[in-house]
Amino acid sequence: MARRQKGRNVTGILLLDKPGGMTSNKVLQEVKQLFFARKAGHTGSLDPLATGMLPICFGDATKVSGFLLDADKRYTVTCKLGIKTTTADSEGDILEQRSVPELDHDGLEAVLDQYRGDIEQIPPMHSALKHNGERLYNLARQGIEVERQARSVTIYELSLLSLNKDELELEVHCTKGTYVRTLVEDIGESIGCGAHVIQLRRLAVGAYQDPAGMITLDVLREMEQADRETRGGYAELDKLMHSVESALGAWPDVQLTEDATYYLRQGQPVLVKQSPTEGLVRLFNPQFQFIGVGEIQEDGMVAPRRLFGAGKG
């Protein structure tokens, strides 16, 4: 007999302000417990040192987590110049120390300009990538270093926020897969003194551009306790949820007829008048309930990409 799963069937997206000093998975497990949720997942790990936006998807929202994982990100990062570490952040051991040259704004802008636009990065050994089935960070802890292939990423914006002697504060808007630690390390080498990350904060993920919308773990704990004391169930916590379709940002909306909804749910492409000519779209049934993600084919038909059980036509 199948084991009965514990938890509520709750669906939505929470914009958590991840605290420093905790792994993303540990935070996820606590949030899942606070919401008493049956199913939850995050959308790409933040290092324990890092803070900031960690979207957590509950229930059916886990079906769109991949789109958030692939989305652009925005960070602020504080760099310590003159010191290179094993992990490229302050949690690693010091590898070498060098004197920091005298810096000015124009000189720094010239260095930063080398890292704007399309660049190549070699993933760090302290990363979750796999080599022959083994996580690179596990190999690094054993003192093993393996060859890694360079990867193309795009740095849309790289802004100098402040310079204070041997510390730089930068804002970075980048594509998925960008290693900010590696970016900082490379900038340090271009300056000629090395560098590592001492603070990292994620401000935005994909469509979620307002950091003011994040909720801290401490606030969640307080709200969960208040809900228990008032016997209000999870009413206040559930109000914090964003809709599933909000993760898909400014994608075009396509509203389907009853017949189109039915055939789409059978896996068949359908023709929808005045639909976009290409790309991904958000699908809604005749009652304008979100039912999933579609993709426009070359023949103009709307094909199902990822559908949800709710909102059946």
VORORO-237011 format. One line per field, with one value per residue (C-alpha): x, y, z; residue in one letter. Coordinates in steps of 0.25 Angstrom, whole numbers, padded with zeros to 4 digits. Each point is the difference from the previous one (the first is absolute). Layout:
BEGIN
X [X,...] .
Y [Y,...] .
Z [Z,...] .
resn [A,...] .
This chain:
BEGIN
X [0000,0005,0005,-0009,0007,-0001,-0003,-0010,-0002,0004,0004,0007,0014,0006,0011,0009,0011,0010,0009,0015,0006,-0010,0000,-0012,-0005,0000,-0008,-0009,-0003,-0004,-0009,-0007,-0002,-0005,-0011,-0002,0001,0000,0009,0010,0013,0009,0005,0015,0009,0007,0013,-0001,0007,-0010,-0013,-0012,-0011,-0002,-0014,-0006,-0011,-0011,-0009,-0002,0009,0012,-0004,0005,0012,0009,-0004,0005,0012,0003,-0004,0010,0005,0004,0010,0008,0013,0011,0014,0013,0012,0014,-0004,-0003,-0007,-0002,-0015,0000,-0007,0002,-0003,0012,0015,0009,0009,0008,0000,0005,0001,-0012,0004,-0005,-0013,-0009,-0014,0005,0010,-0010,-0011,0011,0002,-0015,-0003,0008,-0011,-0012,-0008,0003,0011,0006,0001,0007,-0009,0006,0004,-0009,-0013,-0011,0004,0003,0012,-0002,-0012,0007,-0003,0012,0000,0001,0013,0005,-0001,0008,0011,-0003,-0001,-0005,0000,-0013,-0005,-0003,-0014,-0006,-0008,-0005,0002,-0011,0004,0012,0000,0010,-0008,0011,0015,0006,0015,0001,-0015,-0009,-0015,-0006,-0014,-0001,-0011,0003,-0005,-0002,0012,0009,0009,0001,0012,0007,-0003,0006,0012,0003,-0002,0010,0010,-0002,0002,0013,-0003,-0010,-0013,-0011,-0015,-0003,-0015,-0010,-0014,-0010,-0010,-0008,-0004,-0006,-0014,0002,0007,-0004,0009,-0010,-0010,0009,-0004,0011,0000,-0002,-0013,-0005,0003,-0008,-0012,0000,0000,-0011,-0009,0002,-0004,-0012,-0004,-0001,0006,0010,-0008,0011,0011,-0008,-0002,0015,-0001,0001,-0008,0007,-0001,0007,0013,-0002,0001,-0004,-0002,-0012,-0014,-0008,-0015,-0005,-0014,-0007,0003,0015,0002,-0005,0009,0012,-0002,0000,0014,-0005,0005,-0012,-0002,-0003,-0004,0009,0010,0015,0008,0012,0005,-0006,-0014,-0008,-0013,-0013,-0014,-0013,-0001,0014,0005,0015,0002,0014,0011,-0001,0009,-0003,0005,0005,-0014,-0006,-0007,0001,0006,-0001,0014,-0004,-0015,-0006,-0011,-0008,-0008,-0006,-0009] .
Y [0000,0014,0008,0012,0014,0010,0014,0010,0001,0015,0006,0014,0006,0007,0010,-0004,0010,-0011,0002,-0001,-0012,-0010,-0009,0002,-0015,0002,0013,-0007,-0011,0010,0008,-0013,-0004,0014,-0001,-0015,-0001,-0014,0005,0011,0003,0012,0006,-0001,0000,0012,-0002,-0001,0014,0006,0007,0005,-0005,-0015,-0003,-0013,-0007,-0008,-0010,0002,0012,-0010,-0002,0014,-0001,-0003,0013,0008,-0008,0004,0015,0012,0004,0012,0001,0010,-0005,0005,-0004,0000,0004,-0006,-0013,-0013,-0012,-0015,0003,0014,0005,0002,-0014,-0005,-0001,0011,-0004,0012,0015,0011,0015,0008,0011,0014,0000,0011,0000,0001,-0012,-0009,0003,-0004,-0013,-0002,0002,-0012,-0008,0006,-0007,-0014,-0007,-0013,-0006,-0012,-0006,-0001,-0013,0004,-0001,-0010,-0004,-0015,-0007,-0015,0001,0006,0015,0009,0005,-0014,-0002,0014,-0004,-0012,0009,-0005,0009,-0004,0007,0009,0005,0015,0004,0012,0010,0014,0011,0010,0011,0001,0013,0005,0004,0004,-0001,0000,-0002,-0015,-0003,0001,0000,-0004,-0003,-0011,-0004,-0013,-0012,-0014,-0008,0013,-0003,0014,-0006,-0003,0014,0006,-0008,0003,0015,-0001,-0006,0010,0011,-0008,-0003,-0011,0001,-0008,0001,0005,0003,-0004,0003,-0004,0011,-0005,-0013,0001,0006,0003,0013,0007,-0004,0007,-0012,-0010,-0006,-0004,-0013,0007,0006,-0013,-0007,0011,-0001,-0015,0002,0010,-0009,-0011,0009,0005,-0013,0006,-0011,0005,0012,0011,-0008,-0004,0015,0001,-0009,0006,-0007,-0011,0009,0011,-0007,0001,0015,0007,-0012,0002,-0005,-0009,-0003,-0013,-0004,-0012,-0009,0005,-0002,-0015,-0003,0007,-0009,-0012,0004,0006,0013,0010,0012,0013,0012,0013,-0009,0005,-0005,-0007,-0003,-0005,0005,-0001,-0008,0003,-0007,0008,0004,0006,-0010,-0003,-0015,0000,0004,-0002,0002,0006,-0010,0004,-0002,0010,-0011,0001,-0013,-0004,0001,-0001,-0002,0001,-0008,0012,0009,-0010,0005] .
Z [0000,-0004,0012,0002,-0002,0011,-0003,-0007,-0014,-0001,-0013,-0002,0000,0012,-0001,0011,0005,0003,0012,0000,0006,-0004,-0012,-0010,0003,0015,-0002,-0010,0010,0011,-0009,-0005,0015,0004,-0011,0002,-0015,-0006,-0012,-0001,-0007,-0002,-0013,0000,0012,0007,0007,0015,0001,-0010,0004,-0008,-0010,0000,-0006,0006,-0008,0006,-0006,-0015,0000,0000,-0014,-0004,0009,-0012,-0007,0013,0000,-0014,0002,0001,0014,0007,0012,0008,0004,0009,-0004,0009,-0009,0003,0005,-0008,0007,-0003,-0002,-0006,0012,0015,0004,-0006,0004,-0004,-0012,-0002,0003,-0008,0001,-0006,-0010,0001,-0007,-0006,-0006,-0015,0002,0007,-0011,-0011,0008,0001,-0014,-0004,0007,-0005,-0011,-0005,0008,0003,0014,0005,0011,0014,0006,0012,-0008,-0001,-0015,-0001,-0006,-0002,0009,0011,0005,-0002,0014,0005,-0008,0004,0015,-0003,-0006,-0014,-0012,-0014,-0013,-0003,-0013,-0001,-0001,-0007,0008,-0002,0010,-0004,0011,0009,0008,0010,0012,0009,0002,0015,0000,-0002,-0002,-0012,0000,-0014,-0006,-0010,-0009,-0007,-0007,0007,0003,0003,0012,0007,0008,-0012,-0006,0012,0000,-0015,0003,0011,-0009,-0011,0011,0004,0014,0001,0007,0007,0003,0015,-0003,-0010,-0001,-0011,-0003,-0012,-0007,-0013,0001,0014,0000,0013,0012,0009,-0002,0007,0013,0011,0007,0013,-0005,-0005,0014,0007,-0010,0002,0015,-0001,-0009,0010,0012,-0007,-0006,-0013,-0008,-0010,-0004,0002,-0006,-0012,-0003,-0003,-0012,-0014,-0011,-0009,-0012,0006,-0002,-0015,0000,-0012,-0009,-0009,0005,-0009,0004,-0005,-0004,0007,-0012,-0001,0015,-0002,-0012,0006,0013,-0009,-0005,-0013,-0006,-0002,-0009,0008,-0007,0002,0008,-0001,-0011,0008,0014,0013,0005,0012,-0002,0006,-0001,-0004,0015,-0001,0010,-0003,-0005,-0004,-0010,-0015,-0012,-0014,-0011,-0013,-0006,0010,0008,0015,0006,0015,0007,0015,0004,0014,0006,0005,-0008,-0009,-0011] .
resn [M,A,R,R,Q,K,G,R,N,V,T,G,I,L,L,L,D,K,P,G,G,M,T,S,N,K,V,L,Q,E,V,K,Q,L,F,F,A,R,K,A,G,H,T,G,S,L,D,P,L,A,T,G,M,L,P,I,C,F,G,D,A,T,K,V,S,G,F,L,L,D,A,D,K,R,Y,T,V,T,C,K,L,G,I,K,T,T,T,A,D,S,E,G,D,I,L,E,Q,R,S,V,P,E,L,D,H,D,G,L,E,A,V,L,D,Q,Y,R,G,D,I,E,Q,I,P,P,M,H,S,A,L,K,H,N,G,E,R,L,Y,N,L,A,R,Q,G,I,E,V,E,R,Q,A,R,S,V,T,I,Y,E,L,S,L,L,S,L,N,K,D,E,L,E,L,E,V,H,C,T,K,G,T,Y,V,R,T,L,V,E,D,I,G,E,S,I,G,C,G,A,H,V,I,Q,L,R,R,L,A,V,G,A,Y,Q,D,P,A,G,M,I,T,L,D,V,L,R,E,M,E,Q,A,D,R,E,T,R,G,G,Y,A,E,L,D,K,L,M,H,S,V,E,S,A,L,G,A,W,P,D,V,Q,L,T,E,D,A,T,Y,Y,L,R,Q,G,Q,P,V,L,V,K,Q,S,P,T,E,G,L,V,R,L,F,N,P,Q,F,Q,F,I,G,V,G,E,I,Q,E,D,G,M,V,A,P,R,R,L,F,G,A,G,K,G] .
